[in-house]
Amino acid sequence: MRAMVLAAGRGRRMRPLTDQTPKPLLSVGGQPLIVWHLQRLAQAGVRDVVVNLAWLGARIRQSLGDGRRWGLRLRYSPERGLGLETGGGIHRALALLGPEPFLVVNGDIWTDMDYAPLLRNPEGLAHLVLVANPDHHPAGDFGLRNGRVENDGAERFTFSGIGVYRPALFAGCRPGVFPLAPLLRQAADAGQVSGQVYRGAWCDVGTPERLRELDARLLEGGIRHG
């Protein structure tokens, strides 16, 4: 299965750190955020990875190269301006991702999750990894019942930014800027989205404060990351 790491965002909430450094290259635990993902993808058996680029994208391409050092084949999907958002970015990269289901990971999260169990075809159009709601997002995004993701539900969870998608999820979409969430909600209403809750370490590295906290925990050994 091929994979994609979303790395095109401007990182406005991370300013001024991202004025000169693209968010995926910000360091935590001694290495760039995106490198953690590339290492885990390689460990899971993935060999082909697409990385989308926009803000300071040349810096990312220069830093990662062809991916050979991780045993990967990296290909890049450049986007104009400040990027195409999540949905538009994935849609633009579909030709590189191929006709089979593919794994997508947000480049601005950190997790100790093993990606290997995700490398299987989803029953429907998508399979989402959900997590317990962090303090900064208490309302969550989706419910989960009997392995099916719902837009409602008594207990709600936060979308982790990790999912497996069939290209058919994007059928009818036109090139341009658009988010992924509406497509997932529409598919969930149709009963076409499965899901699971991950209880391990996960962090949305969305602010300088959360970046510093994660970096300290990793360097002090407060989070396992073997």
C-alpha positions as CSV (number, residue, x, y, z in Angstrom):
1,M,0.0,0.0,0.0
2,R,1.2,3.5,-0.8
3,A,1.1,6.3,1.7
4,M,0.9,10.1,1.7
5,V,2.1,12.6,4.3
6,L,0.4,15.9,4.2
7,A,3.1,18.6,4.5
8,A,1.8,21.6,2.5
9,G,0.3,23.7,5.3
10,R,1.4,27.2,6.2
11,G,1.4,26.5,9.9
12,R,0.0,29.9,10.9
13,R,-0.6,28.9,14.5
14,M,3.0,27.9,14.8
15,R,4.4,31.3,13.8
16,P,7.0,32.7,14.1
17,L,8.6,29.2,14.0
18,T,7.1,28.5,10.6
19,D,8.1,31.8,9.0
20,Q,11.5,30.3,8.0
21,T,11.0,26.6,8.7
22,P,8.1,24.5,7.2
23,K,6.1,22.9,10.0
24,P,7.0,19.3,9.0
25,L,10.7,20.1,9.5
26,L,10.2,21.4,13.1
27,S,12.2,19.3,15.4
28,V,10.8,17.1,18.3
29,G,12.8,14.5,20.1
30,G,15.9,15.3,18.1
31,Q,14.5,15.0,14.6
32,P,11.9,16.6,12.3
33,L,8.3,15.8,12.7
34,I,8.0,14.3,9.3
35,V,10.9,12.0,9.8
36,W,9.1,10.2,12.6
37,H,6.3,9.4,10.1
38,L,8.7,8.3,7.4
39,Q,10.5,6.0,9.8
40,R,7.2,4.4,11.0
41,L,5.9,4.0,7.5
42,A,9.1,2.2,6.5
43,Q,8.9,0.0,9.6
44,A,5.3,-0.9,8.7
45,G,6.5,-2.1,5.2
46,V,5.4,0.9,3.1
47,R,7.9,1.6,0.3
48,D,6.2,4.4,-1.8
49,V,5.3,7.7,-0.1
50,V,3.9,10.9,-1.6
51,V,4.6,14.2,0.2
52,N,2.6,17.3,-0.9
53,L,4.4,20.6,-0.9
54,A,3.4,24.3,-0.7
55,W,4.8,26.6,1.9
56,L,8.6,26.4,1.8
57,G,8.2,23.2,0.0
58,A,11.7,23.3,-1.6
59,R,13.1,23.1,2.0
60,I,11.2,19.9,2.6
61,R,12.3,18.3,-0.7
62,Q,15.9,19.3,-0.1
63,S,15.9,17.9,3.4
64,L,14.2,14.5,2.6
65,G,15.6,13.9,-0.9
66,D,14.5,10.7,-2.5
67,G,13.8,8.9,0.8
68,R,16.4,6.2,0.2
69,R,17.9,6.7,3.7
70,W,14.7,5.3,5.1
71,G,14.3,2.6,2.5
72,L,11.5,4.6,0.9
73,R,10.8,6.0,-2.6
74,L,9.6,9.6,-2.0
75,R,7.6,11.4,-4.7
76,Y,6.4,15.0,-4.4
77,S,3.1,16.7,-5.2
78,P,3.7,20.4,-5.5
79,E,0.9,22.8,-4.9
80,R,0.7,26.5,-5.7
81,G,0.4,29.3,-3.2
82,L,-0.5,28.3,0.3
83,G,-1.7,24.8,-0.7
84,L,-5.0,23.1,-1.6
85,E,-6.1,22.1,1.9
86,T,-6.4,18.4,2.9
87,G,-9.0,17.3,0.3
88,G,-7.6,19.3,-2.6
89,G,-4.1,18.1,-1.8
90,I,-5.0,14.4,-1.7
91,H,-7.1,14.8,-4.9
92,R,-4.1,16.4,-6.8
93,A,-1.9,13.5,-5.7
94,L,-4.2,10.7,-6.8
95,A,-2.2,10.0,-9.9
96,L,0.8,9.4,-7.8
97,L,-1.1,7.3,-5.3
98,G,-2.5,4.9,-7.8
99,P,-5.9,3.1,-8.1
100,E,-5.6,1.1,-4.8
101,P,-6.5,2.3,-1.3
102,F,-3.8,4.4,0.4
103,L,-2.8,5.6,3.8
104,V,-2.7,9.3,4.6
105,V,-1.0,10.8,7.7
106,N,-1.1,14.5,8.7
107,G,2.4,15.8,8.9
108,D,1.7,18.0,11.9
109,I,0.9,15.2,14.4
110,W,3.1,12.9,16.4
111,T,2.2,9.3,17.4
112,D,3.7,6.1,18.5
113,M,1.2,4.1,16.5
114,D,2.3,1.1,14.4
115,Y,0.9,1.7,10.9
116,A,1.3,-1.9,9.8
117,P,-2.3,-3.0,10.9
118,L,-3.7,-0.2,8.8
119,L,-2.3,-1.5,5.6
120,R,-5.4,-3.3,4.4
121,N,-8.3,-2.3,2.2
122,P,-11.1,-0.6,4.1
123,E,-14.6,-2.2,4.0
124,G,-16.1,1.1,2.7
125,L,-14.6,4.2,1.3
126,A,-12.5,5.1,4.3
127,H,-11.1,3.8,7.6
128,L,-10.3,6.5,10.2
129,V,-8.1,6.3,13.3
130,L,-9.8,8.2,16.2
131,V,-8.3,9.3,19.5
132,A,-9.6,10.6,22.8
133,N,-10.5,14.3,22.7
134,P,-7.6,16.5,23.7
135,D,-8.1,19.5,25.9
136,H,-8.0,21.9,23.0
137,H,-10.7,20.0,21.1
138,P,-13.2,18.7,23.7
139,A,-16.2,18.3,21.4
140,G,-14.5,15.8,19.2
141,D,-15.3,15.1,15.5
142,F,-17.1,11.7,15.1
143,G,-18.9,9.0,17.0
144,L,-18.1,5.3,16.6
145,R,-20.6,2.4,16.9
146,N,-19.9,-1.2,16.1
147,G,-16.8,-0.2,14.1
148,R,-18.7,2.4,12.0
149,V,-17.9,6.1,12.1
150,E,-20.9,8.3,12.7
151,N,-21.4,12.1,12.6
152,D,-23.4,11.9,15.8
153,G,-23.1,9.7,18.8
154,A,-23.3,9.9,22.6
155,E,-19.5,9.4,22.9
156,R,-17.4,11.4,20.5
157,F,-13.8,11.1,19.4
158,T,-11.2,13.3,17.6
159,F,-10.0,12.4,14.1
160,S,-6.3,11.7,14.5
161,G,-5.3,12.8,11.0
162,I,-4.6,9.2,10.1
163,G,-6.8,7.4,7.6
164,V,-7.0,4.9,4.8
165,Y,-8.9,6.0,1.7
166,R,-10.2,4.6,-1.5
167,P,-9.7,6.8,-4.5
168,A,-13.5,6.6,-5.0
169,L,-13.9,8.8,-2.0
170,F,-12.9,11.6,-4.3
171,A,-15.1,10.7,-7.2
172,G,-16.8,13.8,-8.6
173,C,-14.3,16.2,-6.9
174,R,-12.8,18.9,-9.1
175,P,-9.2,20.1,-8.8
176,G,-8.8,23.0,-6.4
177,V,-8.9,24.0,-2.8
178,F,-11.2,22.0,-0.5
179,P,-11.2,20.3,2.8
180,L,-11.4,16.5,3.4
181,A,-13.9,16.6,6.3
182,P,-17.1,17.1,4.2
183,L,-16.2,14.1,2.1
184,L,-15.7,12.0,5.2
185,R,-19.0,13.2,6.8
186,Q,-20.9,12.5,3.6
187,A,-19.4,9.0,3.4
188,A,-20.1,8.4,7.1
189,D,-23.8,9.3,6.6
190,A,-23.8,6.6,3.8
191,G,-22.3,4.0,6.2
192,Q,-19.1,3.9,4.2
193,V,-16.5,4.8,6.9
194,S,-15.1,2.3,9.4
195,G,-13.0,3.3,12.3
196,Q,-11.0,2.5,15.4
197,V,-9.9,4.3,18.5
198,Y,-6.2,4.5,19.2
199,R,-5.3,4.7,22.9
200,G,-1.6,5.2,22.6
201,A,0.5,8.4,22.4
202,W,-0.8,11.0,20.0
203,C,-0.3,14.7,19.8
204,D,-1.6,17.4,17.5
205,V,1.5,19.6,17.3
206,G,-0.5,22.7,16.4
207,T,1.1,25.4,18.6
208,P,4.6,26.3,19.8
209,E,3.6,25.4,23.3
210,R,2.5,21.9,22.4
211,L,5.6,21.5,20.3
212,R,7.8,22.4,23.3
213,E,5.9,20.1,25.6
214,L,6.2,17.1,23.2
215,D,9.9,17.8,22.6
216,A,10.6,17.8,26.3
217,R,8.6,14.6,26.9
218,L,10.4,12.8,24.1
219,L,13.8,13.9,25.2
220,E,13.1,13.0,28.8
221,G,11.7,9.6,27.9
222,G,8.2,10.4,29.0
223,I,6.8,8.8,25.9
224,R,7.8,5.5,24.5
225,H,8.7,5.6,20.8
226,G,10.4,2.4,20.0
